[in-house]
């Protein structure tokens, strides 16, 4: 079984390849995914289909080149925190964004079971207006 670090590293590596199924390969079927209040897709989504549709597909619909570059992982048992930077260009406004982000993951029994995003939502909203 992969370690919590390896599970989250695999998720981000798949994202860099544009591999959505790979990004979700180690998600629990009932993963609880929370996007920060004030973020354009803010809310809590439960289950892989909900996360795929309301997060990954929604971001690809509104942004060109939306990506996260994680430059540090901090691991404490089953908790993994990814620190990095979001970048992308809003399709409606043509404005680019680059803002810091923290992702807090919980891993249990070889699956990602919880995710919480922490970011400067004002910078993202500004790029959309």
C-alpha positions in Angstrom: 0.0 0.0 0.0 1.2 3.5 -0.8 2.1 5.9 2.0 0.0 9.1 2.5 2.9 11.1 0.9 3.0 8.8 -2.1 -0.8 9.0 -2.6 -0.8 12.8 -2.7 2.4 12.9 -4.8 0.7 10.6 -7.3 -2.4 13.0 -7.4 -0.3 16.0 -8.2 1.9 14.2 -10.7 -1.2 13.1 -12.6 -2.4 16.7 -12.5 0.8 17.8 -14.1 0.2 15.2 -16.9 -3.4 16.3 -17.4 -4.5 12.8 -16.3 -7.9 13.3 -14.5 -8.5 9.6 -13.9 -5.0 9.4 -12.4 -5.7 12.4 -10.2 -8.7 10.6 -8.7 -7.3 7.1 -8.7 -6.5 7.1 -4.9 -9.7 9.0 -3.8 -12.1 7.2 -1.5 -15.5 6.8 -3.2 -17.0 9.0 -0.6 -14.2 11.6 -0.4 -15.2 14.9 1.2 -13.7 17.8 -0.8 -14.0 21.4 0.5 -13.2 24.5 -1.7 -12.6 27.7 0.3 -15.4 30.1 1.0 -15.2 32.9 -1.5 -13.6 30.7 -4.2 -15.6 30.7 -7.4 -16.5 27.0 -6.9 -16.8 27.3 -3.1 -18.5 24.4 -1.3 -18.1 20.9 0.0 -18.5 18.1 -2.5 -19.0 14.4 -1.5 -18.0 11.6 -3.7 -15.7 11.2 -6.7 -18.3 12.1 -9.3 -19.2 15.3 -7.5 -15.6 16.3 -7.1 -14.9 15.6 -10.8 -17.9 17.6 -12.0 -17.9 20.5 -9.5 -14.2 21.0 -9.2 -12.0 19.7 -12.0 -14.4 20.1 -14.9 -15.7 23.4 -13.5 -12.2 24.8 -13.3 -11.3 23.6 -16.9 -14.5 25.3 -18.1 -13.7 28.7 -16.7 -9.8 28.8 -16.9 -7.1 28.2 -19.5 -4.1 26.4 -18.1 -5.4 26.2 -14.5 -2.8 24.4 -12.5 -1.3 24.0 -9.1 2.5 23.7 -8.6 3.1 22.2 -5.2 6.6 23.0 -3.9 6.4 21.5 -0.5 4.6 18.6 1.2 4.4 18.4 5.0 3.4 15.0 6.3 2.2 14.1 9.8 0.8 10.6 9.9 -2.3 10.5 7.7 -2.3 14.2 7.2 -0.5 15.7 4.2 -0.3 19.5 3.6 0.6 20.6 0.1 1.9 24.2 -0.3 2.1 25.7 -3.7 0.8 28.2 -6.3 -2.3 28.3 -8.4 -1.9 29.8 -11.9 -4.3 30.2 -14.8 -6.0 32.6 -17.1 -9.7 33.3 -16.9 -11.4 32.5 -20.2 -14.0 35.4 -19.8 -11.6 38.2 -18.8 -8.3 37.1 -20.2 -6.7 38.0 -16.8 -4.1 35.8 -15.3 -3.8 34.8 -11.7 -0.9 33.5 -9.6 -1.7 32.9 -5.9 -0.4 30.8 -3.1 -2.4 27.9 -1.8 -2.4 25.3 0.9 -4.2 21.9 0.5 -4.9 19.9 3.6 -5.4 16.2 2.9 -6.4 13.3 5.1 -5.5 9.8 4.0 -6.9 6.6 5.5 -6.4 3.0 4.4 -4.6 3.9 1.2 -7.2 6.4 0.0 -7.6 10.2 0.2 -10.7 10.7 2.3 -10.8 14.5 2.9 -9.4 17.6 1.2 -9.6 21.2 2.2 -8.4 24.2 0.1 -7.0 27.4 1.7 -6.1 30.2 -0.7 -6.4 33.9 -1.3 -9.8 33.9 -3.0 -9.7 37.7 -3.6 -6.9 37.3 -6.2 -8.9 34.6 -8.0 -12.1 36.7 -8.0 -10.2 39.7 -9.2 -9.0 37.8 -12.3 -12.6 36.9 -13.0 -13.8 40.5 -13.0 
